[in-house]
Amino acid sequence: MGTAGRVCKVSTVAACMQAETQSSLAWIETNIFQAHCAFSGCHNNTTTQAGRINLKDAGMSHDDLVNVDSDVANGKKLVVPGQPKQSYLMIMLQQYKPAEMEPTPVPAPPSDIGFMPQGTGGVPLCCQKIDAIDRWITAGAMNN
């Protein structure tokens, strides 16, 4: 993936460099979801709206993401296997702009929810980590 027009930045931090060759859900869970998404009040298997998406516990994210309706974008799925531009997760991570989504543009997340990950001062994941998630979705979003 190129970086032209993207919000993310290519990073030379070791964790980002390691992401360049990754596309398995197990790696993504450990190195992205658990590190950036599963903390107090967020995707940590709690009863809050965000917490109900379990990105904290190994082996749980697949069932909470793949072919699951988005609570933010009516009629959209969080992850559509093989279709990153139909996967609302990719808008939340700022991989694609709402106008780039297929089959039609979708709204950006409401301001009270915002883009992910939260708690980073508006700094998105490095491009390499977002690309790893994109590769996983493109390859069929398998539970691997």
Phi, psi and omega per residue, in radians:
M1 nan 2.406 3.047
G2 -1.401 2.957 -3.125
T3 -1.942 0.025 -3.128
A4 -1.077 2.215 3.088
G5 1.338 0.077 -3.133
R6 -1.592 2.669 3.117
V7 -1.388 -0.599 -3.102
C8 -1.211 2.881 3.095
K9 -2.134 2.503 3.003
V10 -1.266 2.343 -3.061
S11 -2.131 2.636 3.062
T12 -1.740 0.132 3.050
V13 -1.116 2.444 -3.048
A14 -0.920 -0.774 -3.113
A15 -1.089 -0.600 3.106
C16 -1.303 -0.702 3.116
M17 -1.103 -0.687 3.111
Q18 -1.099 -0.537 -3.102
A19 -1.163 -0.356 -3.056
E20 -1.013 -0.448 -3.093
T21 -1.988 0.167 -3.044
Q22 -1.730 2.586 3.036
S23 -2.728 0.159 3.136
S24 -1.575 2.543 3.136
L25 -1.107 -0.635 3.133
A26 -1.027 -0.775 3.116
W27 -1.149 -0.761 -3.135
I28 -1.086 -0.755 3.123
E29 -1.020 -0.859 -3.070
T30 -1.226 -0.779 -2.957
N31 -1.704 -0.234 3.125
I32 -2.121 -1.098 -3.046
F33 -1.064 -0.905 -3.105
Q34 -1.185 -0.569 -3.103
A35 -1.385 -0.524 -3.002
H36 -2.136 -0.272 -2.950
C37 -2.094 -0.376 -2.999
A38 -1.930 1.459 3.079
F39 -2.479 -3.124 -3.026
S40 -0.791 2.084 3.091
G41 1.475 -0.164 -3.135
C42 -1.910 -2.651 -2.912
H43 -1.225 1.176 -2.990
N44 -2.184 0.489 3.064
N45 1.148 0.753 3.075
T46 -1.986 -3.132 -3.075
T47 -1.495 0.011 3.083
T48 -1.251 2.856 3.132
Q49 -1.025 -0.809 3.110
A50 -1.213 -0.651 -3.077
G51 -1.142 -0.415 -3.117
R52 -1.129 -0.387 3.023
I53 -1.511 1.892 -3.035
N54 -1.522 1.772 3.059
L55 -1.897 0.133 -3.090
K56 -1.557 -0.797 -2.999
D57 -1.620 2.244 3.138
A58 -0.941 2.364 3.081
G59 1.466 0.028 -3.081
M60 -1.802 -0.397 -3.010
S61 -1.149 -0.597 -3.084
H62 -0.958 -0.903 -3.089
D63 -1.206 -0.375 3.126
D64 -1.595 -0.172 -3.106
L65 -2.019 -0.801 -2.958
V66 -1.361 2.145 -3.116
N67 1.044 0.499 3.114
V68 -1.792 2.339 3.122
D69 -1.111 2.427 3.050
S70 -1.317 2.389 3.016
D71 -1.409 -0.217 -3.061
V72 -1.671 -0.732 -3.088
A73 -2.037 1.836 -3.105
N74 -0.984 2.246 3.091
G75 1.476 0.033 3.135
K76 -1.915 2.616 3.083
K77 -1.706 2.601 3.088
L78 -1.136 -0.836 3.104
V79 -2.364 2.177 3.051
V80 -1.921 1.961 -3.092
P81 -0.909 2.279 3.117
G82 1.386 -0.044 -3.027
Q83 -2.322 1.340 3.140
P84 -1.073 -0.529 -3.139
K85 -1.406 -0.011 2.990
Q86 -1.899 -0.024 -3.074
S87 -1.689 1.976 -3.077
Y88 -1.084 -0.454 3.063
L89 -0.922 -0.636 -3.082
M90 -1.251 -0.455 2.993
I91 -1.281 -0.758 -3.133
M92 -1.018 -0.597 3.140
L93 -1.555 0.005 3.123
Q94 1.141 0.506 3.036
Q95 -1.255 -0.700 3.132
Y96 -2.212 2.621 3.040
K97 -1.408 2.662 -3.134
P98 -0.912 -0.622 -3.134
A99 -1.216 -0.309 -3.126
E100 -1.520 -0.144 -3.070
M101 -1.252 2.715 -3.117
E102 -2.071 2.632 -0.021
P103 -1.393 -0.293 3.113
T104 -2.338 2.777 3.084
P105 -1.020 2.643 3.108
V106 -2.217 2.822 -3.137
P107 -1.273 2.678 2.993
A108 -1.223 2.807 3.094
P109 -1.029 2.502 3.099
P110 -1.030 2.656 -3.056
S111 -1.086 -0.455 3.127
D112 -1.327 -0.209 3.073
I113 -1.871 -0.946 3.081
G114 1.338 -3.079 -3.140
F115 -1.436 2.871 -3.111
M116 -1.929 2.715 -0.110
P117 -1.392 2.561 3.080
Q118 -1.441 2.897 3.114
G119 1.375 0.215 3.137
T120 -1.976 0.229 -3.123
G121 1.186 0.497 3.137
G122 1.449 0.059 3.141
V123 -1.469 2.090 3.124
P124 -1.291 2.964 3.002
L125 -1.023 2.765 3.037
C126 -1.132 2.691 -3.113
C127 -0.992 -0.667 -3.091
Q128 -1.085 -0.691 3.129
K129 -1.223 -0.731 3.096
I130 -1.107 -0.700 3.108
D131 -1.111 -0.593 3.090
A132 -1.089 -0.731 3.097
I133 -1.151 -0.733 3.098
D134 -1.040 -0.760 3.118
R135 -1.113 -0.706 3.113
W136 -1.059 -0.807 3.128
I137 -1.117 -0.828 -3.123
T138 -1.003 -0.654 -3.122
A139 -1.375 0.032 3.072
G140 1.990 0.066 3.103
A141 0.874 0.863 -3.112
M142 -1.318 2.764 3.115
N143 -1.543 1.208 -3.088
N144 -2.057 nan nan
